[in-house]
Amino acid sequence: MEPPINVFWDFLKNLKDLVVSVKIESAKACDKGNVLAQLSNSEFKVEDNEGNIGICKLVEKNISELEDNEMSLSALVLKSYVWIFIKEIIDNVMKDFENRYYNWEVDDDSSRRIVLLKGI
């Protein structure tokens, strides 16, 4: 008999593969932050490229507009090839700021990691 399959492995792996724009407290904003853990649908424990760790909330802002303890995640909608900001991550579903839901996956195109969205 084989050991049980961890159904959350792919989701957790993808979550930790996300690259986000983040501004932790008074540190400089960076566009290569990493998600360490999910605390709620819109709050995450993150680390910036300087090693600062903090808790940030998803917002609909470009990196230059981020305020303390904010982060943004942009993703590519495959159907329309439009970039959008993500408002929440609920299990294996992402929700944008217009309350549309998407299935998602992380893709590495050799130059950067991007989030690809498919409408539900």
C-alpha positions, 0 to 999 in steps of 0.5 A: 500500500502506498502512502497517502497523497498530500493534496495540498502539496501542489498548492503550497509549492505554487504559493511559495513560487509566487514572486510579488512586489512588496514593501515591508514596513519602512524598507524600500519596495522591491519587485522580487519578494517571496511568499513564506506563508498565507495568513488569510485570503489577502494577508501573507508573511513575505520576505523582500530581497534584502531579507526583511520579513513581514506581514503584507496585504494584497493591494491594487498598486504598482511597486512605486505606489506601495505603502508600508506592509503592502504587496501586489501580485499581477497575473496574466489572464490567458484568454485576453492576455491582459495583466491584472492585480490579484485581490485574494487567494482562496485555495487554488483560486485567485480573485481579482479586484473586480471580483472575478475568479480564476484557476491559476498556475505558476510558470517560469519562462526562464527570465521570470516567474509569472502567474497564469490565470484561466477563468472559472 
